[in-house]
Amino acid sequence: MSGQDARTDGRALLAGVIVPLVTPMHRPGQPSARAARPLLAALAAAGARGLMLFGSNGEGPLLPTALLGEFATGVARRWRELTGSGPVLVNVTAPGTAEVLERAAAVRCAEPDALVLGPPLYFHHRHDEIVAHYAALAGLDTPVVAYHAPRYGNPLTPALLDELTALTHLVGLKDSSGDPGLFRHALAAARRRADFGISQGAERQALDALRLGADGVVPGVANLAPGTAVELFRAHREGRNDAARRAQHVLDEVLALHTVRPGVPAVKAVLADRGLCPPHAAAPFTPCSAAERQALRALLAPLDAHLIRA
């Protein structure tokens, strides 16, 4: 698999800006690596370091397992051509452990640098069951990054984080909870290991997380403003505090697009307008209406200089 050094060091793996990629489709519900090429080129040109496939921005839970492998393989191959060794992480979160293992097998052909796994979905599970869910991936030849997005599934409590960071095949955490106290606890738990990385997925808290010691960020808004996300990370790292604050402010302004139409359809509509991604989504999502597209254009027009371009 690609990126052997990064795979053994979660802090290196999650450093910088990882884009939780939207899934370009050649028709509704049909992922297309070819349709992703313009977007991948634009993201690489903007300085994005890595990708996460099939997360919430990537409509992962709506996509059948059978459709994951070909897309992941094509995107991973192209991303590595564009970036040299930019990491590709693949989310395999599912309601149950059996489906997680099926998804992991389906994307093995893409040689992911890590698998991303959230707690089981739908049912409420006990502490020991959630630990067992993560432990089930220990036999795979791919490290695992835990994914905490509690609005979609079981929460990772402080006690769970303490136990999960002790699993040697887990090398990092992407926290999208937006809970500052929990994030601080996750950082403290992670720092008991020299190789366990922490990344922030709560977009409005990206700079705060970096200041606390996060290794990187995974903001969905980076699909639309990758250069600004990269500038935020670099400005923070270089001690350019005013520039980092300005970048966070711009990202916050771009996020206002979700007041027009929440979620992935709005992001894809903006990208479609810029010639970078078809507007198709997986059912039951539907594309933005003409009125919504017009409202998005008006809202984002003052921010055009900060948005992705071909």
N, C-alpha and C positions, 0 to 999 in steps of 0.2 A: 504494500500500500504506500501511497504518497506521503511525504512529509514526516519521515520516521523520527527525526529529532523533535519536532514540534509535538508529535503524538505522545512522547514520553514526558512532556513538560506542559502541563495545562496552562501555566502562566504564559508561556510563549505561544501556545495554541490560540488563546483567547485575547492576546494583546491587540490593540488597535481597534479598527472599525470592521466589524463583521456585519455584512448586510443580510438581514432575514428576507431573502429574495421572494418577490411575488412570483407566481408560476405562470409564465406566458403560455397561452393556449392557441392552437390553430382553429379550434372551434370549442364551444362551451364544454367544459369538463375534460378536455383532451390536451394534456401538457405537451409542449413542443420545444425541444431543445433548439431547433432551428429558429423558431420565433423568438427565443431568448437572446439570440446573438447580438442584436443591436443594443439591448439593455446591458448585457455583460460587457461589451466594449466600452460603453459610456461609463459604467461603474469603475472599471479598471483604469480608464483615463483620468477619472476623478480622484484616484488614489485609494479606493477601498481595498482592504487587504484580503478579506475572506468572505465566504458565503455561508449562510445557513439555509438549507432547503426544507420545504414542507412544514414550516412552522405555521403560526396563525396567519401571518402575512402571505404565506405560500399555500393557503387553503388545504394544508396537509390532511386534516381529518376528513375532508370531503372527497379525497381522491382514493380510488380503489388501489389496493396493494399491487395489482397487476400492472398499473400504469406508472409506478414509481421508478423502476429500474432503468428504463430506456432514457427517461428525462434526466435522471440524476447522472447517468454515465455521460451523456452528451454535454450537459452543463459543466460537469467536473472537468472533462477533457478540455473544453474550450477555455474555462477559467484558468487552468494551469498553463495553457498556451499563452494566455494574455498576461499572466502575472508571474510565471515561473514556478513558484511554489506556494501560491496563496492557498490557505486551507479551505477545504470544503467540508462542512458539517452537515449531517443529514438527520432530520428529526424523524423518529420512528414511534412517537407517542401514540398509544391506542388504549381502548378501554381495558383490555386484559393482556396478560403476559404472553399468551399464545400468539395473539396477533402482533405484538411487538416483535417477537422472534421471527414471524413470517415477513414482516416489513424489513427487519434487519437483513434477512437472507435476500430479499428482493433487491436491495440497494448495494449489496456486496460488490457487484460488478463495477460500481462507480469508485471503488477503493476510497471510501470516505476517510478523512483524517480523524473523525470522531463521529459517533452516533450521539444524538441528542434525545434524551428521554425524560418526559414528564411523568409524574405519578399517574396511576391508573385513573381512568375517567368514569363518569356516570355513577358508580356505586361509591358509598363511603367505605373506606377501608381502615383497618386497624394499623397501628404503628408497625407491627411485625410483618404484616402483609405487604406494606409499601416497601419495607427494606428488602423483603424477598423478591419483589418485583424488580428492583434494581440489581439484586444479586444474581438474578437469572441471566444477565448478560455477561457475567464474569468469564464464561468460557469462549466468548467470541474474540477474534484476533483484532479487535478495534476498541480503543478507549471510549469511555462514555462521559458525556457532559450532562449533568442534571439540569432540568428545565422547570423553573418554578413560575407558573402562571395560574394562581389559585382560582381565578374566575372560571377556568375551564376544567378543573379537577380537584383532587385532594390537595390540601395545602401541605407544604413542607414546614413543619414546626421546628423550633430551635432544637428540640431533642432529636428529631429526625435528621436535621443537618449535621448534628454532632456525630451521629452514627454513619450517615452516608459518606461523609468526608473520610471515614476510616476504611472504606472499601477501595482497595488499591486499583481496581479497573476504572473507578471514577476519577477523572482528572480535572473537573471543573464544574462550575455552576453558572447558568444564565438565570438571573433573577428578574422577573417582570412583575413582581408583586406590587411594587410601589410603596412598600412598607419600610421606612428608613430604619426602624429598630431591628427588624428581621435582617435587613441587609448588613447592618453592623455586626450582628451575631454571625451571619454567614462568613463575613470577612475574618472574624476572629477564629471561627472553626477552620476555615481554609488555611490560615497562616500557621496552623499546626503542622502543615506539610509544605515543603519547599516547592513542590511541583503541582499544587492545586490552584487552578485559576478561577477568577471571579469576573463575570461580565454583567453589565447592567442593561436590562432590556426596557426599563421604564423610561420612555424618551425624554420626558420633562425633568428627569432627575439624572441625566447623563453626566453633567458636569459635577454635580454633588457627589455622585458615586466615584468619579475619578479622583476627586479631592480626598475622599475617604480611603482610597487605595485600590480601587478596582483596576484590573489589568486592561480592560477594554470595554467597549460598548457594542450593543447589538440593537440599534434603533430602527424600527420599521420605516421611519421618515427618511432614512438613508437611501431608500429606493428613489426618492424624489430630490433630495438635497445631499448627495454623497460628499461633494466637495466641502460643504459646510460642516458635516459630521466629522470629516477628516481634519479640518481646520480646528474644530473644537478639541479633538484629541491631541493634535500636535501643539496647539497653543498652550494647553494645560501642561503638557510634558516639558515644554520649553520655558515655562514660567511667564508666559504672556497672558496675564490674568484678565486684562480688559478685553483682549481679542477672544479669549475663551468664553467670557460672559456674552459678548456680542454674538458669537456663533450659537450659543444656547438660545439666545433670544430669537434669532432667525428661525431655528428649528421649531421653537414654540409657535411662531407666527405661521409657519407652514402647516403645523398640525391643526390649525383652524379649519382646514379643508374638511375635517370630520364633522364640522357643524352643518355642512351642506349635505353630505351623505356619509354616514359612518362606515369605516371599514375598507376592505379591499377594493370594492368596485370604484370608489372615488380615486384611490391611488392608481388603479389601472386606467381610469378615464384620463387622468393627467398625463400618464405615460403614453397613452394612445395619441393624445393631442400632439405630443412631441416626437411621434414616429418611432417609439422605442418598445412598444408592447401592445398587442391586440387587446381590446377591451373585454374579451371573453372571460367568464368566470365559471366556476363549478356550481351546479344547482345545489341548493335553491337560490344562490345569489343570482341577481340579474344585473346587467350593465346599467350604468347611470342613464337617466333620461336626457333628452336634449336640453331641458331646462336646468337640470343639475349640472350638465357639462358647461353650460353658459355661466352658471353661478360660480363654478370652480375657476373658470378662466378669469372672471372679474375679481374674485377674491385673491388669486395668486398673481395677477398681473404686476402688482408692485414688487413682488419678490422674484420676478423672472430671472434676474441676474444670478440668483442663488440656486436656481433649479437645474436639474440635470439636463444635458443637451447631447445630441448625437455628435 
